[in-house]
Amino acid sequence: MVLSRGDDYPIHQTAEPIAYSGTDRNFYDRYFFNGYAPDGSGFFALAFGVYPQLDIVDAHFSFVREDTQHCIHASAEMGMERMDLRCGPISIEIVEPLHALKVTVEETDGIAAEFVFTGRAFPIEEPRFTHRLGPRAFMDYTRMTQNGHLTGWISLDGERHSLAQGTAGTRDRSWGIRPIGAKDPQPIPGHQLPGFFWQWTPINFDDGSLFFHVNNDEHGEAWNTRAAWAPDGADARDIGEGVGSMRTRLAPDTRWPSGGTLSLAVKGAPEQVTFEPLGRFQMRGIGYTHPEWSHGMHHGPLRVSREDIDLAGLDPLKPENVHVQIPVRVTGSDGRSGIGVFEQLIMGPFAPLGLTEMLDGAA
C-alpha cells in the first residue's frame, strides 16, 4: 500500500502514486530559510529535507548568539508520507503557497523557536542546475528563491528573544537530484569529482530584492548563473533578469569570503554592489557537509541532537567548515544600501582565486 496524503491533491506527474519520485535514489525535496536583524545580528537558518527514495526526512535549525552557533539536528524514517512536514520537533506549515510559511521548533534540549516568513514578491525561478560526471547526473535540480520579512521568536536555555523589528531573510525550495545520504562507493572511470565553486547572494534593499548566483568550474567558467531584481509586490512578469559578475576577496588562510564587488546588468538593480561582512554562519549547522548529520543519512526511526559550535575556535579548512553564509551590508553604486547574505562553497582548485589544492587557504 503506497497511497499517501499527496494523492488527494491534483499534483501527480506520472501514473505512479506521489510516494514514488522517479527512480534515482538521490532525489530530494528541500525547504530552506534564513533570517537576520537589520544590523546583521541574530542570524538563523533552517533546512528541511525529504528523500523519497531513501524514505527519510531530516531537519536542522541553527542560530548565532555572540560567538556560538547553536543547532538542533533531527532525522526520522518517513514511512512514505511526503506531505507530513514534521521531523521530530521541527515542523513547517504552508500558510499561503508561494507567499507565507510558518516554522515551529518545539522545545528540545534548551532550544525552541517559532517564526513566520512572508514573501516580498513572487519567487524567482533559478535556471535548472544540470551537471554530469560522465554518464551520471551529479546534480539535476530546480530552485525557487524568495526574499521576505520574518516575525517570531527564538529561545535558548529558557531565555526567549523576539526577532528584531525589520528582520528580513530568504527562503528557497529546491527539488531534484543531488548527492545525498551514504556516498556511492563506486567511482565513474575517468570522471573524478571536479572542483566545485558556488556563490549565492540574495539581498534585501528597501524597495526590492536582488538575487545573484554562480556555479563555476575550476577555471572560473560559469556553467550556471543568473542575476534578478524583484520589486516589492512584483508578480512573475515584473521580475527583471540579467547577468552579474563577482570579484571576490578571501580571508587569509581560509576559503571564506571577506567581501566582494558585484557588477550587474539587470533592469531595476544598481550597476554595482559592494559587500561588507557582518558575521559568519557555518552551513554545517543545518546539515550541509556535516560529518555526522549530512543530508539524507539514516539515523534510525527518530533521532534528535543538539550541537553548539564555537565559531572562533574551529579550523576554517576542515571540509565541514568551508561552506558558509556571511551576513553582509551592501552598498549600490546608485547610493542604495541593503542587507543580505553572501553564501560561498569552494572545494578543490579554483584558478581565479589562486587555490590549487583540495583545501588550501587563500594567501
C-alpha positions as a printed NumPy array, in Angstrom:
array([[  0.   ,   0.   ,   0.   ],
       [  1.685,   3.244,  -1.131],
       [ -1.141,   5.813,  -1.105],
       [ -0.373,   8.95 ,   0.916],
       [ -1.914,  12.368,   1.656],
       [ -0.405,  13.776,  -1.527],
       [ -2.569,  11.51 ,  -3.663],
       [ -5.666,  13.558,  -2.733],
       [ -4.183,  16.647,  -4.446],
       [ -4.053,  17.175,  -8.242],
       [ -0.253,  17.206,  -8.325],
       [  0.621,  13.886,  -9.968],
       [  3.233,  13.979, -12.735],
       [  3.082,  10.301, -13.733],
       [  0.738,   7.336, -13.311],
       [  2.552,   6.453, -10.079],
       [  1.397,   7.396,  -6.558],
       [  3.063,  10.501,  -5.094],
       [  5.162,   8.286,  -2.815],
       [  7.288,   7.367,  -5.848],
       [  9.659,  10.061,  -7.174],
       [ 11.19 ,   8.724, -10.348],
       [ 13.901,   6.116,  -9.986],
       [ 17.035,   7.996,  -8.876],
       [ 17.924,   7.243,  -5.249],
       [ 19.375,  10.786,  -4.906],
       [ 16.047,  12.559,  -5.44 ],
       [ 15.374,  15.177,  -2.753],
       [ 12.834,  17.909,  -1.939],
       [ 14.004,  20.705,   0.407],
       [ 12.887,  23.827,   2.256],
       [ 15.426,  26.442,   3.368],
       [ 15.017,  29.633,   5.417],
       [ 17.372,  32.234,   6.841],
       [ 16.85 ,  35.49 ,   8.706],
       [ 18.769,  38.343,  10.313],
       [ 18.157,  41.637,  12.106],
       [ 18.583,  44.934,  10.19 ],
       [ 22.153,  45.207,  11.546],
       [ 23.04 ,  41.636,  10.507],
       [ 22.928,  40.228,  14.044],
       [ 20.882,  37.278,  15.292],
       [ 21.421,  35.19 ,  12.16 ],
       [ 19.39 ,  31.968,  11.98 ],
       [ 18.637,  29.325,   9.356],
       [ 16.643,  26.15 ,   8.855],
       [ 16.763,  23.271,   6.383],
       [ 14.083,  20.603,   5.983],
       [ 14.688,  17.786,   3.504],
       [ 12.558,  14.932,   2.179],
       [ 14.265,  11.968,   0.467],
       [ 11.524,   9.765,  -1.03 ],
       [ 13.754,   7.018,  -2.437],
       [ 15.573,   6.699,   0.916],
       [ 12.303,   7.032,   2.904],
       [ 13.99 ,   9.559,   5.204],
       [ 13.184,  13.101,   6.338],
       [ 15.592,  15.377,   8.189],
       [ 15.518,  18.898,   9.593],
       [ 18.021,  21.298,  11.128],
       [ 17.628,  24.635,  12.931],
       [ 20.613,  26.793,  13.863],
       [ 21.237,  30.349,  15.108],
       [ 24.099,  32.535,  16.281],
       [ 24.307,  34.086,  19.742],
       [ 27.537,  36.007,  20.369],
       [ 30.404,  33.656,  19.335],
       [ 28.44 ,  30.395,  19.402],
       [ 26.222,  28.776,  16.8  ],
       [ 23.52 ,  26.635,  18.422],
       [ 21.936,  23.79 ,  16.453],
       [ 19.179,  21.21 ,  16.613],
       [ 19.52 ,  18.264,  14.223],
       [ 16.691,  15.778,  13.614],
       [ 16.274,  12.748,  11.371],
       [ 13.399,  10.284,  11.022],
       [ 12.125,   7.446,   8.883],
       [  9.4  ,   8.928,   6.676],
       [  7.037,   5.972,   6.176],
       [  6.456,   7.05 ,   2.552],
       [  4.382,  10.066,   3.696],
       [  5.831,  13.14 ,   1.986],
       [  3.029,  15.515,   2.993],
       [  3.712,  15.32 ,   6.741],
       [  6.069,  18.304,   7.093],
       [  7.364,  17.348,  10.521],
       [ 10.637,  15.816,  11.658],
       [ 10.914,  15.373,  15.417],
       [ 10.452,  18.831,  16.997],
       [ 10.639,  20.775,  13.695],
       [  7.593,  21.371,  11.51 ],
       [  6.546,  23.595,   8.591],
       [  3.066,  24.903,   7.819],
       [  2.281,  26.354,   4.381],
       [  0.016,  29.286,   5.288],
       [ -0.301,  30.639,   1.734],
       [  1.572,  28.891,  -1.096],
       [  4.343,  30.998,  -2.664],
       [  3.822,  33.727,  -0.035],
       [  3.677,  32.764,   3.67 ],
       [  5.019,  29.824,   5.701],
       [  5.246,  29.125,   9.426],
       [  8.069,  27.203,  11.109],
       [  7.854,  25.723,  14.612],
       [ 10.708,  24.241,  16.658],
       [  9.272,  22.646,  19.792],
       [ 11.454,  22.972,  22.902],
       [ 14.22 ,  20.401,  22.705],
       [ 17.351,  20.363,  24.853],
       [ 17.007,  24.076,  25.597],
       [ 16.204,  25.272,  22.05 ],
       [ 12.813,  26.396,  20.724],
       [ 11.566,  28.789,  18.047],
       [  8.593,  29.925,  16.03 ],
       [  8.608,  32.248,  13.051],
       [  6.503,  33.226,  10.053],
       [  8.052,  34.092,   6.694],
       [  6.115,  36.452,   4.395],
       [  7.385,  36.987,   0.852],
       [  8.103,  40.45 ,  -0.548],
       [  7.392,  39.47 ,  -4.155],
       [  6.744,  36.427,  -6.307],
       [  9.627,  33.906,  -6.069],
       [ 12.247,  33.797,  -8.798],
       [ 12.974,  30.527, -10.594],
       [ 16.687,  29.893, -10.98 ],
       [ 17.77 ,  28.142, -14.188],
       [ 17.792,  24.365, -13.931],
       [ 21.047,  23.034, -12.483],
       [ 22.229,  20.056, -14.541],
       [ 25.789,  18.815, -14.114],
       [ 27.063,  15.395, -15.148],
       [ 30.113,  13.338, -14.307],
       [ 30.499,  11.322, -17.474],
       [ 27.187,   9.455, -17.953],
       [ 25.862,  10.078, -14.441],
       [ 23.804,  13.052, -13.264],
       [ 25.752,  14.542, -10.35 ],
       [ 23.177,  17.329,  -9.957],
       [ 19.878,  17.948, -11.732],
       [ 17.52 ,  20.211,  -9.818],
       [ 15.406,  23.372,  -9.827],
       [ 15.257,  26.042,  -7.133],
       [ 12.87 ,  28.911,  -6.462],
       [ 14.087,  31.726,  -4.208],
       [ 12.178,  34.468,  -2.392],
       [ 13.138,  37.286,  -0.041],
       [ 10.802,  38.243,   2.745],
       [ 10.087,  39.543,   6.236],
       [ 10.105,  37.349,   9.349],
       [  8.354,  37.666,  12.694],
       [  8.566,  35.375,  15.713],
       [ 10.978,  34.378,  18.452],
       [ 13.911,  32.105,  19.37 ],
       [ 14.544,  30.661,  22.835],
       [ 17.884,  29.412,  24.182],
       [ 18.054,  27.673,  27.574],
       [ 14.881,  29.361,  28.765],
       [ 15.739,  32.864,  27.528],
       [ 13.348,  33.934,  24.768],
       [ 14.266,  36.684,  22.289],
       [ 11.725,  38.121,  19.865],
       [ 13.018,  38.64 ,  16.346],
       [ 14.082,  42.252,  15.903],
       [ 11.668,  44.57 ,  14.139],
       [ 12.582,  44.626,  10.468],
       [ 14.07 ,  41.112,  10.457],
       [ 14.484,  40.038,   6.837],
       [ 15.771,  36.983,   5.052],
       [ 15.399,  34.48 ,   2.268],
       [ 13.666,  31.186,   1.754],
       [ 14.033,  28.727,  -1.065],
       [ 12.578,  25.488,  -2.307],
       [ 14.658,  23.118,  -4.379],
       [ 13.967,  19.644,  -5.724],
       [ 15.651,  17.147,  -7.997],
       [ 18.902,  15.224,  -7.769],
       [ 21.915,  15.974,  -5.568],
       [ 24.369,  13.705,  -3.762],
       [ 22.53 ,  12.713,  -0.548],
       [ 22.808,  10.015,   2.062],
       [ 25.603,   7.455,   2.009],
       [ 28.32 ,   8.121,  -0.555],
       [ 28.367,   5.959,  -3.665],
       [ 31.469,   3.739,  -3.235],
       [ 31.921,   3.123,  -6.965],
       [ 33.642,   5.921,  -8.912],
       [ 32.977,   6.623, -12.578],
       [ 36.046,   5.624, -14.642],
       [ 37.84 ,   8.684, -15.967],
       [ 35.482,  11.119, -14.25 ],
       [ 36.663,  12.063, -10.783],
       [ 34.732,  14.558,  -8.66 ],
       [ 35.585,  18.009, -10.065],
       [ 36.338,  21.193,  -8.184],
       [ 33.192,  22.977,  -7.016],
       [ 32.66 ,  26.74 ,  -6.785],
       [ 29.361,  28.223,  -5.602],
       [ 28.204,  31.736,  -4.709],
       [ 24.661,  32.812,  -3.829],
       [ 23.806,  36.362,  -2.744],
       [ 20.138,  37.183,  -2.03 ],
       [ 19.976,  40.84 ,  -0.898],
       [ 17.164,  42.886,   0.67 ],
       [ 17.034,  46.537,  -0.414],
       [ 14.321,  48.903,   0.824],
       [ 12.465,  48.806,  -2.496],
       [ 13.101,  45.276,  -3.694],
       [ 15.152,  42.113,  -3.771],
       [ 18.388,  41.407,  -5.624],
       [ 19.464,  37.869,  -6.454],
       [ 22.728,  36.571,  -7.92 ],
       [ 24.25 ,  33.12 ,  -8.054],
       [ 27.009,  31.378,  -9.959],
       [ 28.399,  27.856, -10.279],
       [ 31.875,  27.947, -11.856],
       [ 34.278,  25.24 , -12.909],
       [ 37.825,  25.237, -11.54 ],
       [ 38.954,  27.637, -14.294],
       [ 36.323,  30.219, -13.404],
       [ 33.953,  29.465, -16.282],
       [ 30.288,  29.667, -15.251],
       [ 28.095,  26.662, -16.004],
       [ 25.037,  28.066, -14.214],
       [ 24.42 ,  31.715, -13.3  ],
       [ 21.746,  34.393, -13.215],
       [ 21.004,  37.767, -11.655],
       [ 17.481,  39.06 , -10.993],
       [ 15.657,  42.031,  -9.47 ],
       [ 12.175,  41.716,  -7.913],
       [ 10.494,  44.999,  -6.903],
       [  8.334,  44.803,  -3.78 ],
       [  4.936,  43.321,  -4.639],
       [  6.119,  42.097,  -8.034],
       [  4.446,  39.196,  -9.759],
       [  6.306,  36.892, -12.117],
       [  6.001,  39.317, -15.055],
       [  7.625,  42.183, -13.126],
       [ 10.846,  40.37 , -12.266],
       [ 13.863,  41.618, -14.215],
       [ 16.518,  39.089, -15.204],
       [ 20.083,  39.649, -16.369],
       [ 23.693,  38.808, -15.666],
       [ 26.255,  39.555, -12.992],
       [ 29.971,  39.131, -12.339],
       [ 31.528,  38.924,  -8.878],
       [ 35.038,  39.996,  -7.867],
       [ 35.677,  38.144,  -4.613],
       [ 38.125,  38.609,  -1.744],
       [ 39.004,  35.717,   0.568],
       [ 40.02 ,  35.962,   4.215],
       [ 43.691,  34.854,   4.609],
       [ 44.228,  31.139,   5.278],
       [ 40.544,  30.367,   4.628],
       [ 38.078,  29.83 ,   1.787],
       [ 35.593,  32.252,   3.334],
       [ 34.662,  35.476,   1.527],
       [ 35.898,  38.689,   3.165],
       [ 33.941,  40.866,   0.735],
       [ 33.429,  41.437,  -2.931],
       [ 32.061,  43.63 ,  -5.677],
       [ 29.189,  42.505,  -7.896],
       [ 28.745,  44.107, -11.325],
       [ 25.26 ,  43.801, -12.767],
       [ 23.264,  44.239, -15.954],
       [ 19.738,  43.868, -14.575],
       [ 16.839,  46.303, -15.034],
       [ 15.983,  47.958, -11.701],
       [ 19.162,  46.902,  -9.876],
       [ 22.272,  49.005,  -9.161],
       [ 25.032,  48.603, -11.728],
       [ 27.488,  47.694,  -8.98 ],
       [ 27.139,  46.446,  -5.406],
       [ 29.862,  46.098,  -2.753],
       [ 29.66 ,  43.609,   0.136],
       [ 30.815,  44.223,   3.731],
       [ 30.809,  41.131,   6.034],
       [ 28.931,  41.405,   9.343],
       [ 29.444,  37.899,  10.771],
       [ 29.628,  34.233,   9.822],
       [ 27.241,  31.264,   9.837],
       [ 28.537,  27.721,   9.342],
       [ 26.298,  25.787,   6.969],
       [ 27.192,  22.522,   8.722],
       [ 24.788,  23.799,  11.421],
       [ 21.904,  22.915,   9.099],
       [ 23.436,  19.716,   7.734],
       [ 25.475,  20.862,   4.726],
       [ 28.797,  18.919,   4.664],
       [ 28.263,  17.909,   8.306],
       [ 30.446,  14.866,   9.148],
       [ 27.626,  13.193,  11.118],
       [ 24.385,  14.985,  10.214],
       [ 24.777,  15.428,   6.454],
       [ 21.527,  15.368,   4.48 ],
       [ 19.743,  12.082,   3.876],
       [ 21.711,   9.918,   6.311],
       [ 19.841,   7.186,   8.186],
       [ 19.807,   7.628,  11.985],
       [ 17.036,   5.163,  12.832],
       [ 13.286,   5.705,  13.4  ],
       [ 13.9  ,   9.102,  15.067],
       [ 16.998,  10.821,  16.411],
       [ 17.338,  14.399,  17.673],
       [ 20.526,  16.056,  18.937],
       [ 21.783,  19.496,  19.986],
       [ 25.163,  20.837,  18.877],
       [ 26.968,  24.046,  19.898],
       [ 29.679,  25.321,  17.547],
       [ 32.463,  27.608,  18.785],
       [ 32.772,  29.952,  15.822],
       [ 36.126,  31.395,  16.901],
       [ 37.779,  28.061,  17.632],
       [ 37.11 ,  25.968,  14.53 ],
       [ 39.545,  25.086,  11.741],
       [ 38.441,  27.03 ,   8.619],
       [ 39.969,  24.478,   6.246],
       [ 38.336,  21.324,   7.592],
       [ 35.87 ,  20.107,   4.938],
       [ 32.812,  20.651,   7.136],
       [ 33.756,  24.294,   7.814],
       [ 34.366,  25.562,   4.278],
       [ 30.691,  26.16 ,   3.41 ],
       [ 29.453,  29.43 ,   4.942],
       [ 26.791,  32.08 ,   4.733],
       [ 28.131,  35.533,   5.568],
       [ 25.603,  38.22 ,   6.568],
       [ 26.61 ,  41.337,   4.633],
       [ 25.797,  45.007,   4.372],
       [ 25.708,  46.107,   0.756],
       [ 26.088,  49.467,  -0.95 ],
       [ 24.973,  50.132,  -4.504],
       [ 26.699,  52.441,  -6.957],
       [ 23.453,  54.463,  -7.063],
       [ 23.567,  55.119,  -3.3  ],
       [ 21.061,  52.452,  -2.28 ],
       [ 22.001,  50.272,   0.693],
       [ 20.737,  46.906,   1.82 ],
       [ 21.486,  43.788,   3.802],
       [ 21.667,  40.15 ,   2.824],
       [ 23.777,  37.056,   2.569],
       [ 26.945,  36.034,   0.746],
       [ 26.98 ,  32.228,   0.6  ],
       [ 30.114,  30.517,  -0.664],
       [ 31.437,  26.982,  -1.047],
       [ 34.757,  26.265,  -2.76 ],
       [ 36.07 ,  22.695,  -2.864],
       [ 39.132,  21.818,  -4.908],
       [ 41.277,  24.044,  -7.115],
       [ 39.962,  27.402,  -8.302],
       [ 42.382,  29.277, -10.532],
       [ 40.899,  32.825, -10.362],
       [ 41.499,  32.947,  -6.578],
       [ 44.864,  31.161,  -6.616],
       [ 43.599,  27.938,  -4.996],
       [ 45.49 ,  24.913,  -6.285],
       [ 44.648,  22.039,  -3.939],
       [ 41.568,  20.39 ,  -2.486],
       [ 41.542,  22.542,   0.662],
       [ 44.369,  25.082,   0.614],
       [ 43.628,  28.535,   2.002],
       [ 43.988,  31.971,   0.475],
       [ 47.384,  33.617,   0.682]])
